[in-house]
Amino acid sequence: MATKRIGAGAFKQTCLSLLDEVAARHTEVIVTKRGRPVARLVPIQSAEEIEEAALAEMRGKGRMLGEERAFLEPTGEDAGWKPETLE
């Protein structure tokens, strides 16, 4: 994500156009006061974007703890057994 630095005075004058820019281009704006960062303006991510980022982070990191053959075997009635009933 691209980052832009802007002084507080310039931010005050261009606030609405900066909001549009952040939303449209997914950029980040750091507002400074006397050269020191005081605020950060970032785009809001949709729930779908957050979910995709989380899934992308986890891709390729999982592993099976058991044997693949056992994992793929049918369970329940498909395996020929029925669950016990409580009486």
SEVEX-257087 format. One record per residue: residue number from 1; residue in one letter; z, y, x of N, C-alpha, C, CB in turn. Coordinates in steps of 0.1 Angstrom, whole numbers. Glycine has a CB too. Example, Ala and Ser with C-alpha at 12.3 -4.5 7.8 and 13.67 -1.06 7.14 Angstrom:
BEGIN
<atom 1,A,<78,-57,132>,<78,-45,123>,<78,-33,132>,<90,-45,113>>,
<atom 2,S,<71,-22,128>,<71,-11,137>,<79,0,129>,<57,-6,141>>,
END
This chain:
BEGIN
<atom 1,M,<0,-12,9>,<0,0,0>,<0,12,9>,<12,0,-10>>,
<atom 2,A,<-9,22,6>,<-10,34,14>,<2,43,11>,<-23,41,11>>,
<atom 3,T,<7,50,21>,<18,59,20>,<14,73,23>,<30,55,28>>,
<atom 4,K,<18,83,15>,<15,97,17>,<28,104,18>,<5,102,6>>,
<atom 5,R,<29,113,27>,<41,122,28>,<38,136,23>,<46,122,43>>,
<atom 6,I,<47,142,16>,<45,155,11>,<58,163,10>,<38,154,-4>>,
<atom 7,G,<57,175,13>,<69,184,12>,<74,186,-2>,<67,197,19>>,
<atom 8,A,<86,189,-4>,<92,191,-18>,<85,202,-25>,<107,194,-17>>,
<atom 9,G,<82,213,-18>,<75,225,-25>,<61,221,-29>,<74,236,-15>>,
<atom 10,A,<53,214,-21>,<40,209,-25>,<41,199,-36>,<32,203,-13>>,
<atom 11,F,<51,190,-36>,<53,181,-46>,<55,187,-60>,<65,171,-43>>,
<atom 12,K,<64,198,-60>,<67,205,-72>,<54,211,-78>,<77,217,-69>>,
<atom 13,Q,<45,216,-70>,<32,222,-75>,<22,212,-79>,<26,230,-64>>,
<atom 14,T,<23,200,-74>,<12,190,-77>,<18,177,-83>,<5,186,-64>>,
<atom 15,C,<30,178,-89>,<37,166,-94>,<28,158,-104>,<49,170,-101>>,
<atom 16,L,<22,164,-114>,<15,156,-124>,<2,149,-118>,<10,165,-135>>,
<atom 17,S,<-5,156,-109>,<-16,150,-103>,<-12,138,-93>,<-25,160,-95>>,
<atom 18,L,<-1,140,-87>,<4,129,-78>,<8,117,-86>,<16,134,-70>>,
<atom 19,L,<14,119,-98>,<18,108,-106>,<5,100,-110>,<25,113,-119>>,
<atom 20,D,<-6,107,-114>,<-18,101,-117>,<-24,93,-105>,<-28,111,-122>>,
<atom 21,E,<-23,99,-93>,<-28,92,-81>,<-20,80,-78>,<-27,102,-69>>,
<atom 22,V,<-7,80,-79>,<1,68,-76>,<-3,57,-86>,<16,72,-78>>,
<atom 23,A,<-4,61,-99>,<-7,50,-109>,<-21,45,-107>,<-6,56,-123>>,
<atom 24,A,<-31,53,-104>,<-45,49,-103>,<-48,41,-90>,<-54,60,-105>>,
<atom 25,R,<-43,46,-79>,<-46,40,-66>,<-35,31,-60>,<-49,51,-57>>,
<atom 26,H,<-25,29,-67>,<-13,21,-63>,<-9,26,-49>,<-17,6,-62>>,
<atom 27,T,<-7,39,-47>,<-3,45,-35>,<12,48,-36>,<-11,58,-31>>,
<atom 28,E,<18,51,-25>,<32,55,-24>,<33,69,-19>,<41,45,-16>>,
<atom 29,V,<42,77,-25>,<44,91,-20>,<58,93,-16>,<40,102,-31>>,
<atom 30,I,<60,97,-3>,<74,100,1>,<75,115,1>,<76,94,16>>,
<atom 31,V,<85,120,-6>,<88,134,-7>,<98,138,4>,<93,138,-21>>,
<atom 32,T,<95,149,11>,<104,153,22>,<109,167,19>,<96,153,36>>,
<atom 33,K,<121,169,25>,<127,183,24>,<131,186,39>,<139,183,15>>,
<atom 34,R,<125,197,44>,<127,201,58>,<124,189,67>,<142,205,60>>,
<atom 35,G,<113,182,64>,<108,171,73>,<116,158,71>,<109,175,86>>,
<atom 36,R,<126,157,63>,<134,145,61>,<131,138,48>,<149,148,62>>,
<atom 37,P,<128,126,47>,<125,119,35>,<137,120,25>,<121,104,37>>,
<atom 38,V,<134,124,13>,<145,124,2>,<142,116,-10>,<147,139,-2>>,
<atom 39,A,<129,113,-12>,<126,105,-24>,<113,97,-22>,<124,114,-37>>,
<atom 40,R,<111,86,-29>,<99,78,-28>,<93,76,-42>,<102,65,-22>>,
<atom 41,L,<81,79,-44>,<74,77,-57>,<65,65,-55>,<66,90,-61>>,
<atom 42,V,<67,55,-63>,<59,42,-62>,<54,38,-76>,<68,31,-56>>,
<atom 43,P,<43,31,-76>,<38,26,-89>,<46,15,-95>,<23,21,-88>>,
<atom 44,I,<47,15,-108>,<54,4,-115>,<45,-8,-116>,<59,9,-129>>,
<atom 45,Q,<50,-20,-113>,<42,-32,-114>,<44,-38,-128>,<46,-42,-103>>,
<atom 46,S,<34,-44,-133>,<35,-51,-146>,<42,-64,-144>,<20,-53,-152>>,
<atom 47,A,<46,-70,-155>,<53,-83,-154>,<43,-93,-148>,<57,-88,-168>>,
<atom 48,E,<30,-92,-151>,<21,-102,-145>,<19,-100,-130>,<7,-100,-152>>,
<atom 49,E,<19,-87,-125>,<18,-85,-111>,<31,-90,-104>,<16,-70,-109>>,
<atom 50,I,<42,-88,-110>,<55,-93,-103>,<55,-108,-103>,<67,-88,-111>>,
<atom 51,E,<50,-115,-113>,<50,-129,-114>,<40,-134,-103>,<46,-134,-128>>,
<atom 52,E,<28,-128,-103>,<18,-133,-93>,<23,-131,-79>,<5,-125,-95>>,
<atom 53,A,<30,-120,-76>,<35,-118,-62>,<46,-128,-59>,<41,-103,-61>>,
<atom 54,A,<54,-132,-68>,<64,-142,-66>,<58,-155,-64>,<74,-142,-78>>,
<atom 55,L,<48,-159,-72>,<41,-172,-70>,<34,-172,-57>,<32,-175,-81>>,
<atom 56,A,<27,-161,-53>,<20,-161,-40>,<30,-163,-28>,<13,-147,-39>>,
<atom 57,E,<42,-157,-30>,<52,-159,-19>,<56,-173,-17>,<64,-150,-22>>,
<atom 58,M,<57,-181,-29>,<62,-194,-28>,<51,-205,-25>,<68,-198,-41>>,
<atom 59,R,<38,-201,-27>,<27,-211,-24>,<28,-217,-10>,<14,-204,-26>>,
<atom 60,G,<27,-230,-11>,<27,-237,2>,<40,-240,8>,<18,-230,12>>,
<atom 61,K,<51,-236,2>,<64,-237,7>,<72,-249,1>,<72,-224,6>>,
<atom 62,G,<67,-255,-9>,<74,-266,-16>,<71,-279,-9>,<70,-266,-31>>,
<atom 63,R,<80,-288,-12>,<78,-302,-6>,<85,-312,-16>,<83,-303,8>>,
<atom 64,M,<80,-324,-16>,<85,-334,-24>,<97,-341,-17>,<75,-345,-28>>,
<atom 65,L,<108,-344,-24>,<119,-350,-18>,<118,-366,-19>,<132,-345,-23>>,
<atom 66,G,<110,-370,-29>,<109,-384,-31>,<95,-389,-28>,<112,-388,-46>>,
<atom 67,E,<92,-402,-31>,<79,-407,-28>,<69,-402,-39>,<79,-422,-27>>,
<atom 68,E,<57,-400,-35>,<47,-395,-44>,<44,-406,-55>,<33,-392,-37>>,
<atom 69,R,<44,-419,-51>,<42,-429,-61>,<52,-429,-72>,<42,-443,-53>>,
<atom 70,A,<65,-428,-68>,<75,-428,-78>,<75,-415,-87>,<89,-428,-71>>,
<atom 71,F,<70,-404,-81>,<69,-392,-89>,<58,-393,-99>,<65,-380,-79>>,
<atom 72,L,<47,-401,-97>,<36,-402,-106>,<38,-413,-116>,<24,-404,-98>>,
<atom 73,E,<48,-421,-115>,<50,-432,-124>,<54,-427,-138>,<61,-442,-119>>,
<atom 74,P,<50,-433,-149>,<54,-428,-162>,<69,-430,-165>,<46,-436,-173>>,
<atom 75,T,<74,-422,-173>,<88,-423,-177>,<89,-425,-192>,<96,-411,-172>>,
<atom 76,G,<101,-428,-197>,<104,-429,-211>,<96,-440,-217>,<100,-416,-218>>,
<atom 77,E,<92,-438,-230>,<85,-449,-237>,<72,-453,-230>,<82,-444,-251>>,
<atom 78,D,<65,-444,-223>,<53,-447,-216>,<56,-458,-205>,<47,-435,-209>>,
<atom 79,A,<68,-459,-200>,<71,-469,-190>,<76,-482,-196>,<82,-463,-181>>,
<atom 80,G,<77,-482,-209>,<81,-495,-216>,<96,-496,-219>,<77,-506,-208>>,
<atom 81,W,<103,-485,-218>,<118,-486,-221>,<121,-475,-231>,<126,-484,-209>>,
<atom 82,K,<132,-477,-238>,<136,-467,-248>,<150,-462,-245>,<136,-473,-263>>,
<atom 83,P,<152,-449,-247>,<166,-444,-244>,<176,-450,-252>,<166,-429,-246>>,
<atom 84,E,<188,-451,-247>,<200,-457,-254>,<204,-447,-265>,<212,-460,-245>>,
<atom 85,T,<208,-453,-276>,<213,-444,-287>,<228,-444,-287>,<208,-449,-301>>,
<atom 86,L,<234,-433,-290>,<249,-432,-290>,<254,-435,-304>,<254,-418,-286>>,
<atom 87,E,<264,-444,-305>,<269,-447,-318>,<284,-444,-319>,<267,-462,-321>>,
END
